[in-house]
Structures are given as structure tokens and as C-alpha cells.
Amino acid sequence: MPGGPRTHLRTGLPRRALLAAVPLLGLAACSDGEDTNRANQINRDRFVSGDGSNYRWDDPEDRPEAPHVTGESLEGAPLDTADWAGSVIVMNFWGSWCATCRAEAEYLVEAADHFAEENVVFVGVNIRDTVDAALAFDQRYGITYPSFNDAGGRIALDFIDYDISPTTIPATFVIDGENRIFSVWREAFKDAQTLIADVNRVLR
């Protein structure tokens, strides 16, 4: 944030459960079993990114209330997070012009497919983009879950306490079934298993 490193969120939010930073190690050389163990290890021992901008609130009583988001999808259909009450929501802020958003897209698709039969909703928030470019992005990466059309940045303003803006995406929020923020990822995912393990944690 302005004035110093992003080591914590803005004041006024509930007490944060900030976990110790541990460098991510590559998963490519792991077997399937080792992948799972590594993802679990990440979620036990590591959540904060190198600049201290990621957070998790393990204690439900500490979790801040998530903003109520309404708007239209890229296709013009109404979207309302209230319609998903009781579900875990994975909300990803992205733009087709964002290189790191392109880099993580396949992992979001993989995670969404993993939870297709569970009470988990994936939704994007497309920032400062054109509809044509955003829809082409979805087609290219096989994204089938909807995205809010936030070309004007209105929805991003609802998350201003988390410093969401066109210069800070991608960003992903995991929101529990009581509409409370469980975790905030302020970096691109390097694999699907990290997000899958985080969602499984809130499901428990």
C-alpha cells in the first residue's frame, strides 16, 4: 500500500491470522501423492506472499464480512452473490490484458472443475476490459464460470480495503458460506492444488 510494504490490510478490519512466509517450491517434480502433501504443507505453513499481501482468517469469528456484489455478467445476465448464500465463493479479479491473469487461468479452471459437484461457486470480476476481449479470454482458456462485467471498476471499489485495483490484479477471495472472507490471495496461482487445498480448508 502507499507509504510502505504491503505487510497487512488497512486498519479497521478484524484481527488477522497472518501466517509465516515460506518460499513456494516447484511442484512439477512431485508425484501425485507428493503434490497433495505439498499443497497441504503450503496451507499449514505458508500463506503470505513475499511482500506480505496474502491473508487467511482461520477463526470464523475473525473473518470480515464480504461485500454484497451485484451486477451483470459479460453476457449481460444478472449476477448477485446473495443467490449463492450458503456456498463457498471463489472470486477472482482479472483482466484479459493482465499477463499474470493469463498465467494462472488454467489453474482456476482446474480448481473450478475439481469442485464442480460441491457447494462451491467460482466467479470472476473482469476489470477495465472490453466485453469482446474478456469473452475471447474465457474461450481461449476454457473458462465456463461467469464473470461480473466491472469495466468501470465499481465492484473493485467495494473491495478497496484490500487494495484491489487494475494495478493489483490478479487477486482471489475465498468467501465462506456465511459470506465472510476466509482468505485473500494477492498473487497469481502457480498451480491448482494450492487453491484446491485452501478451499478444502474452508469447507472443513
N, C-alpha and C positions, 0 to 999 in steps of 0.2 A: 504494500500500500504506500501511498505517498508519504515521504518523510522517513522511510526506513524499510528494512526487510519484512516480508510478509510472514511473521512468526506467529500471528494469532489474528482472529477476527476482530471486528470493531467492538468497542466497548458497548455494554448494554445487553449483550446476549448472555444466556445462562452459562454457568461454569462449563468449561470444555474438558473433554477427556483427550488430551493430546499425547499421542504415543511417541516413543523414541524413534528417531530416524535411523534406518539401516539401509545401506545401498541395495538396490534391486540387483539380483544376479540373473543372468540369462537362463531361460527355461528350455531353450532349444535342445540342449544336450541331455535333457532328462527323459526318463521313461515315463509312461502314463502314471504309474504309481508315484514316482518321484515328482511329477507335475502337481498332483493333488497335495502331496506333503508340502511342497514348496509354496503352493498357494495358501495352505493353512498356516505355514510359518510366517508368510508375509502378513497375514491378518492377525496373527498373535503378536508379532514383534515389530511390525513396521507399517505405519500408515502415513506418516508425514513425509512429504516430498523434500527434496534438498533445500528448498527455500522456506520450508515450514508452512506451506499453504494448504495442506490437506488436514481434514479433521474427522474424528468419529466421536459420537456420544454414545457410549455403551449403555449407560444408565438411562432408561426411558424417562425418568424424571428430569434429567438434564437437557433433554433434546428440545431445541427451539421449534416453534410452530412453523410449518412450511407455508408460504404464501398460497392463497387460493388463486389458481390460474384459470382464466377463461380466454377464449379466442377462437380463431379459425385454423383449420389445417391448411396445408399447402394446396389442397384441392378445393378449399372453401367450405368444408364441413365444420359444424360447431364442435369445439372441444372444451371440456370442463373437467378439471381434476376432481370435482365433487362427485362426478359419475363413477369414480374409481375408489370411493370410500371403502376402507377395509382391505384394500390391496396395497402391496408394496409397489411403489412407483420409482422407476429409474428414469430420471430426467436429464437428458444430455443437451447442453447448449453447444451449437455448432454453426458453421457456415461452409458453403461449398468452396469458398476462396481460402479457407484455412488449411494449410498444409498438414498440421498435426491432426486436424479433424479427419482428413483423408487417411492418415496413417493408422488411426485407431478404429476406423469404420468397420472393418472386418471383425474386430473383436467384440464390438457392440452387437453386431448381427449374430455372432456365435452365442453370446450370452443370452440374447433375446430368444433364440431358438431353444437353448437349454431350458429356459423357464416357460416355454410355450404352454405347457399343461398345468402350470401352477398359478397361484394367485399373485402374479407379478405383472405389472404393466410397464412397458417401455414406451417412452415418448420423447421426441426431440423438441428443441426450441431453436428454430432457424433464425439467426440474427443477421441483419443488414445484408440481405440477399435478395435476388430476384426469384420469383417462383419457378421460372423455367430452369435456372441454374440449380436450384435446390432439388427439383424433381429429377433432373438429369443425374445429380449426385446419388439420389436414392436408387435410381435404376441401375446405375453403374455398380453400386456396392450391394445390391440386393436387399435394401432396407425396406421392410414391409410395415413396420410400425409407424404411426402417424407422427407428424411434427407440427407444432404451433408455428404459424407464419408471424414472425416477430421482426419484420423488416424495419420497423420504426424504433425498435428497442424498448417498447413499453413493458413487456414481460421482464426483460433483463433488469429494469428499474425496480421491480418488485423484489429482486434479489440483491439490491445494492449493498446490503450489509455484508455480502460475501464477495463484493468487488467483481461482479460479473459485468463484462463489457466486451466490445469487439476485440479489445487487446488482451483479454484474459481467457479466451476460449481455446481449446475445449474445456468444459467443466461439466462434471456429472454429480447429481444429487441422488442419493438413495434415501427415499422417504418411507417411513414405516406405515403400517396400516391405520395408525391414529393420526396421520398427516403431520408427523413430526420428523424433522431431519435427522437421520441416523448418521450419514456420512457425506462429506463433500470432497470430491476429487478435483484438484486444480491442476491436473496434468493429464496428458494423453495416456491411455492404457497401452501397455506393451504386450499384453496377452489377454485372453478372455478369462482365464482361470482366476485372475486377481479379482475381477468384478463378480464372477460367479461365487467365489468364496465369501465376498463381502455381503452379497445378497443373501446367501445361505445363513450368514451370521445373524442378520436382522430377522429372518424367517424363524430362527430358533427362539 
